Amino acid sequence: MSTSLLLSSAMILVLVVALPALFHLTRYLGATSDNERKNEPYEGGIRITHRDSSDIFNVKFFLVGIIFLIFDVEVLFLFPWALNLRDLGWFGVGEIIVFVGILIAGLIYVYKSRILQWK
């Protein structure tokens, strides 16, 4: 038997047998605590009740999530820039200054419009 066949057989064995067995064991070995708060679908303070879809719902939950995503994706764009900084030179530095400037302007807009204030 070749070594690559032996290695691939061992990997398949781990994926098919050992991994599901470990997941199954954690159900019995892990600590369990069932309470009302843990079983709620949202932990953000939203009370789930069956109401009509035209009822008023606080949109600030979604605004905070969208603003977080916008500024979180900023970090994803900074990683490739940091890796290619030597190749980009001063042009790359200028690009990132413009990019971060636009994001800071957006952050100032969010702060001035008081979107994140809870009342």
C-alpha positions in Angstrom: 0.0 0.0 0.0 1.3 3.4 -0.9 1.7 6.1 1.8 -0.7 8.5 0.1 -3.4 5.8 0.1 -2.8 5.0 3.7 -2.9 8.7 4.6 -6.1 9.3 2.7 -7.7 6.2 4.3 -6.8 7.5 7.7 -8.3 10.9 7.0 -11.5 9.4 5.7 -11.7 7.1 8.8 -11.3 10.1 11.1 -13.9 12.2 9.2 -16.5 9.3 8.9 -16.1 7.6 12.3 -14.2 9.6 14.9 -15.5 13.0 14.3 -19.2 12.1 14.6 -18.4 9.9 17.6 -16.8 12.9 19.3 -19.7 15.2 18.6 -22.0 12.5 20.0 -19.9 12.1 23.1 -20.0 15.8 23.9 -23.8 15.6 24.3 -23.3 13.2 27.2 -20.1 14.5 28.7 -20.8 18.3 28.5 -22.6 20.3 31.1 -26.3 21.0 30.4 -28.4 23.8 31.7 -31.9 24.4 30.4 -33.6 27.6 31.4 -36.0 30.0 29.9 -33.5 32.7 29.0 -31.1 30.2 27.2 -33.9 28.8 25.1 -35.0 32.2 23.7 -34.1 32.8 20.1 -32.7 36.3 20.7 -30.5 37.4 23.6 -30.7 41.1 22.8 -33.8 41.8 24.9 -36.3 41.3 22.2 -39.4 39.7 23.6 -40.8 37.3 21.1 -44.6 37.5 20.9 -46.9 36.6 18.1 -48.1 39.9 16.8 -49.3 41.3 13.5 -46.5 42.3 11.1 -47.7 45.9 11.0 -46.9 46.5 14.7 -44.1 48.8 15.6 -40.7 47.2 16.0 -37.6 49.0 17.2 -35.3 49.4 14.2 -32.3 50.4 16.3 -31.4 46.7 16.6 -30.9 46.4 12.9 -29.2 49.8 12.6 -26.6 48.8 15.1 -26.0 45.6 13.2 -25.6 47.3 9.9 -23.3 49.9 11.2 -21.2 47.2 12.9 -21.0 45.3 9.6 -19.9 48.4 7.7 -17.0 49.2 10.0 -16.2 45.5 10.4 -15.7 45.1 6.6 -13.3 48.0 6.8 -10.8 45.7 8.6 -11.2 43.1 5.8 -10.1 45.7 3.3 -7.1 46.8 5.4 -5.5 43.4 5.4 -4.8 43.1 1.7 -3.6 46.7 1.7 -1.2 46.0 4.5 0.2 42.9 2.7 0.8 44.8 -0.6 2.0 48.1 0.9 5.5 47.7 -0.5 4.3 47.1 -4.0 1.7 49.9 -3.9 4.2 52.5 -2.6 3.0 56.1 -1.9 0.0 55.6 -4.2 -1.3 52.9 -1.8 -0.8 55.1 1.2 -2.8 57.8 -0.5 -5.6 55.4 -1.3 -5.9 54.1 2.2 -5.9 57.7 3.6 -8.9 58.4 1.3 -10.6 55.2 2.3 -10.2 55.7 6.0 -11.2 59.4 5.6 -14.5 58.3 4.0 -15.1 55.9 6.9 -14.3 58.5 9.5 -16.7 60.9 7.7 -19.4 58.1 8.0 -18.6 57.6 11.6 -18.9 61.3 12.3 -22.3 61.3 10.5 -23.5 58.4 12.6 -22.4 60.2 15.7 -23.9 63.6 14.8 -27.2 62.0 13.8 -27.4 60.2 17.1 -28.3 56.9 15.6 -26.6 54.9 18.3 -28.3 56.6 21.3 -30.9 54.5 23.1 -33.8 56.4 24.7 
